[in-house]
């Protein structure tokens, strides 16, 4: 018996947030006296998979089917069901991202299992199997007790600090018989964003809104992000106006991020935007409107014109880096 965890990768490189999911599974395994079996789908190097042992996995089940390099929710669920049956698993862990949100509910239905989507805490087993999650677009928290025999949990990325251990996972090939409908949706084209920092995995994010006045001023956002080693993001009106590409849009109808630092420039802070960023560890708001709602959610606020504040802040970051080499 083992806790099963779905591991994600990009072009064969296992994502940092997948190490978080493995560590989360290891916490449960320690409490229940079981082990951790990671499931890797698609083309991944052996060295990448054995590294999962540093975060608590004892075993890796590898389905080496190149079709799984891209998300096929039905096929992913079928592969995980095979692994679950092989390991006689009662707890299944995925990430609460695009892949996890597509796969976890399918597994819960197949297994008649309770599901907690977007876990923000390790399970409290003192009084059942209680997990904290955000509700009402992050305005409140719920503590959910999973009472079913089999449990499915999707973990919110960038929530649990990583702590590596001295471990190495063994690798086994897993043969899966896929159904006719598992690859029923055909992927015709994949457009991948190229950049120094991935927004989904970024620990530092600089984001801009309509207060930037136009796309011609976006260089101020990019200059600060470059000096900080941060990713860039934007509010929905900015993406809708084609100032920035839609993959940078964060909020209720865009991406959900949980960086260590979120710098919001010229964003009023409507509840729809807050829903995508209120899990950030620290929020800094720069806005010339002292009544902007975002200030109520901010840890730090600067009242001022972004056109004046951003160059000075960028210069301050440069000086800080120079004096702390």
C-alpha positions in Angstrom: 0.0 0.0 0.0 1.3 3.5 -0.9 0.2 7.0 -1.4 0.1 7.7 -5.1 1.2 11.1 -6.5 1.0 12.4 -10.0 4.3 14.0 -11.1 4.3 16.6 -13.9 7.2 17.6 -16.1 7.9 20.1 -18.9 10.0 18.7 -21.8 11.3 16.0 -19.5 12.2 18.3 -16.6 10.2 17.6 -13.5 8.6 20.8 -12.2 9.4 22.2 -8.7 5.7 22.1 -7.8 5.7 18.4 -8.4 8.4 18.0 -5.7 6.0 19.8 -3.4 3.3 17.3 -4.3 5.7 14.4 -3.5 6.7 16.0 -0.2 3.0 16.4 0.6 2.4 12.7 -0.1 5.4 11.8 2.0 3.8 13.6 5.0 0.7 11.6 4.6 2.6 8.4 4.2 4.6 9.0 7.4 1.4 9.5 9.4 -0.3 6.4 7.9 2.7 4.1 8.0 2.8 3.6 4.2 5.2 4.6 1.4 5.1 7.0 -1.6 4.8 5.9 -5.2 5.2 8.6 -7.8 3.7 8.2 -11.2 5.5 9.8 -14.1 3.8 9.9 -17.5 5.7 10.5 -20.8 9.3 11.0 -21.7 11.5 11.7 -18.7 15.2 10.9 -18.0 16.0 8.4 -15.3 18.1 10.9 -13.3 15.1 13.2 -13.1 12.9 10.5 -11.7 15.4 9.1 -9.1 15.6 12.7 -7.8 12.1 12.3 -6.5 13.5 10.3 -3.7 15.0 13.4 -2.3 11.4 14.5 -1.4 10.1 11.3 -0.1 9.2 8.9 -3.0 10.4 5.4 -2.6 9.3 4.2 -6.0 8.5 5.7 -9.4 6.1 4.0 -11.8 7.0 5.2 -15.3 4.6 5.0 -18.2 7.0 5.7 -21.1 4.4 6.6 -23.7 5.4 9.8 -25.7 1.7 10.6 -26.2 1.6 11.5 -22.5 4.1 14.3 -22.9 1.0 16.5 -23.4 -2.1 16.4 -21.2 -4.8 13.9 -22.2 -7.0 13.9 -19.1 -8.7 10.5 -19.8 -5.4 8.8 -20.6 -3.8 10.3 -17.4 -6.7 9.0 -15.4 -6.4 5.5 -16.9 -2.7 5.4 -16.2 -3.2 6.5 -12.6 -6.0 3.9 -12.1 -3.6 1.2 -13.2 -1.0 2.5 -10.7 -3.6 2.8 -7.9 -4.7 -0.8 -8.4 -1.1 -2.0 -8.5 -0.2 -0.2 -5.3 -3.6 -0.8 -3.5 -3.6 3.0 -2.8 -6.1 4.8 -0.6 -4.7 8.3 -1.0 -4.0 10.0 -4.3 -2.3 13.4 -4.6 -2.2 15.7 -7.6 -1.4 19.3 -8.1 -4.2 21.9 -8.2 -3.2 23.3 -11.6 -4.5 22.7 -15.2 -3.5 19.1 -15.2 -4.6 18.3 -11.7 -8.0 20.0 -12.1 -8.6 17.9 -15.2 -7.5 14.6 -13.7 -8.4 14.6 -10.0 -12.2 14.9 -10.4 -12.1 12.0 -12.9 -10.2 9.8 -10.4 -12.6 10.8 -7.6 -15.6 9.6 -9.7 -13.9 6.4 -10.8 -12.9 5.6 -7.2 -16.1 6.9 -5.5 -13.6 9.0 -3.4 -13.9 12.2 -1.5 -12.0 15.1 -3.1 -10.4 18.2 -1.7 -9.4 20.6 -4.5 -6.7 23.1 -3.6 -5.3 21.9 -0.3 -3.6 24.5 1.8 -2.6 22.3 4.7 -1.3 18.8 5.5 -4.1 16.6 6.7 -5.0 16.8 10.4 -5.6 13.2 11.4 -6.4 13.9 15.0 -10.1 14.1 14.3 -10.5 12.3 11.0 -8.8 13.5 7.8 -9.3 17.3 7.8 -7.7 19.5 5.2 -7.8 23.3 4.9 -8.7 24.9 1.6 -9.8 28.4 0.3 -13.5 29.1 -0.6 -15.5 32.0 -2.0 -12.6 33.1 -4.3 -10.2 33.1 -1.3 -12.3 35.3 1.0 -12.7 32.4 3.5 -11.3 29.0 4.4 -13.1 25.7 4.8 -11.8 22.7 6.8 -13.0 19.6 4.9 -13.1 16.1 6.5 -12.7 13.4 3.9 -14.6 10.4 5.3 -14.5 8.1 2.2 -12.2 5.0 2.2 -10.3 6.4 -0.8 -9.2 10.0 -0.8 -8.1 12.3 -3.6 -6.3 15.6 -2.9 -5.1 18.3 -5.3 -2.4 20.5 -3.7 -2.2 24.2 -4.3 1.3 24.9 -5.7 3.8 27.2 -3.9 2.2 26.5 -0.6 4.7 24.1 1.2 8.4 25.0 1.4 10.6 22.2 0.0 12.9 20.3 2.3 15.1 17.7 0.6 16.3 14.5 2.3 18.9 11.9 1.5 16.9 9.5 -0.6 16.7 7.9 -4.0 13.7 6.4 -5.7 13.7 3.1 -7.6 12.1 3.1 -11.1 9.7 0.5 -12.5 8.1 0.5 -15.9 4.3 0.5 -15.8 2.3 -1.0 -18.7 -1.1 0.6 -19.2 -3.8 -0.6 -21.5 -5.5 2.5 -22.8 -9.1 2.6 -24.1 -10.3 3.8 -27.4 -11.5 7.1 -26.0 -8.4 7.9 -23.9 -6.8 9.8 -26.7 -10.0 10.9 -28.3 -9.0 14.6 -28.1 -6.3 15.3 -30.6 -3.6 17.9 -29.9 -3.0 19.7 -33.2 -0.6 22.3 -32.0 1.2 23.3 -28.8 2.4 26.9 -28.3 4.7 27.2 -25.4 5.7 30.5 -23.8 9.4 31.1 -23.8 10.9 33.2 -21.1 13.4 33.4 -18.3 10.8 33.0 -15.5 7.7 30.9 -15.7 4.7 32.7 -14.2 3.2 29.5 -12.8 6.3 28.6 -10.9 7.6 32.1 -10.1 8.4 33.1 -6.6 8.5 36.8 -7.5 5.9 38.5 -9.7 5.6 42.1 -11.0 2.1 42.8 -12.4 0.6 45.8 -14.1 -2.9 47.1 -14.7 -4.6 50.0 -16.5 -2.7 52.4 -14.4 0.3 51.8 -16.7 -1.7 53.9 -19.2 -0.6 52.0 -22.3 1.6 49.2 -23.7 4.3 51.7 -24.5 5.0 52.0 -20.7 5.3 48.3 -20.1 9.0 48.5 -20.2 8.9 49.9 -16.7 7.3 46.7 -15.5 9.8 44.6 -17.4 12.8 46.6 -16.1 11.8 46.0 -12.5 11.0 42.4 -13.1 14.4 41.8 -14.8 16.3 43.4 -11.9 14.3 41.3 -9.4 14.5 38.1 -11.4 10.7 38.1 -11.4 8.0 37.0 -13.8 5.6 39.6 -15.3 1.8 39.4 -15.1 -1.2 41.6 -15.7 -4.9 42.3 -14.9 -7.7 41.2 -17.2 -8.4 44.7 -18.7 -4.8 44.8 -19.8 -5.0 41.4 -21.5 -8.4 42.2 -23.0 -7.0 45.5 -24.5 -4.1 43.4 -26.0 -1.5 45.4 -24.1 -0.1 42.0 -22.9 -0.6 38.4 -24.0 -3.5 36.5 -22.2 -1.2 33.9 -20.6 0.0 36.7 -18.3 -3.5 37.4 -17.0 -4.0 36.5 -13.4 -7.3 36.6 -11.5 -10.5 34.7 -11.2 -10.8 34.2 -15.0 -7.1 33.9 -15.5 -4.2 32.2 -13.7 -4.0 31.6 -10.0 -0.5 32.2 -8.5 1.0 32.0 -5.0 4.4 33.7 -5.2 6.4 34.8 -2.2 6.2 38.4 -3.4 3.5 40.0 -5.7 4.0 43.6 -6.8 0.8 45.1 -8.2 1.3 48.3 -10.1 -1.7 50.4 -11.2 -4.2 47.7 -10.4 -7.3 48.7 -8.4 -7.7 45.3 -6.8 -11.2 44.2 -7.8 -12.3 40.9 -6.1 -11.9 39.1 -9.4 -8.2 39.9 -9.5 -7.6 39.2 -5.9 -9.1 35.7 -6.3 -6.0 34.8 -8.4 -3.3 36.4 -6.2 -4.5 36.5 -2.6 -2.5 33.4 -1.8 0.7 35.4 -2.3 3.0 35.5 0.8 3.6 39.3 0.5 1.7 41.8 -1.6 3.1 45.2 -2.4 0.7 47.7 -4.1 1.7 50.8 -6.0 -1.2 53.0 -7.0 -1.8 56.8 -7.1 -5.4 56.3 -5.8 -5.3 56.1 -2.0 -8.8 54.6 -2.0 -7.8 51.7 -4.3 -9.3 48.5 -2.8 -6.0 46.7 -3.2 -4.5 48.6 -0.3 -6.8 46.7 2.1 -5.2 43.4 1.0 -1.6 44.7 0.8 1.2 44.1 3.2 2.9 47.2 1.9 1.5 50.1 -0.1 3.0 53.0 -2.1 0.7 55.9 -3.0 2.2 57.5 -6.1 2.3 57.6 -9.9 3.7 54.4 -11.3 5.6 56.4 -14.0 7.6 58.0 -11.2 7.7 55.2 -8.6 8.8 52.3 -10.9 12.1 53.9 -12.2 13.1 54.8 -8.7 12.2 51.4 -7.3 14.2 49.7 -10.1 17.2 51.8 -9.4 16.9 51.0 -5.7 16.9 47.3 -6.5 20.0 47.8 -8.7 21.8 49.6 -5.8 20.8 46.8 -3.4 22.2 44.1 -5.7 25.5 46.1 -6.1 26.0 46.4 -2.4 25.1 42.8 -1.6 27.2 41.0 -4.2 
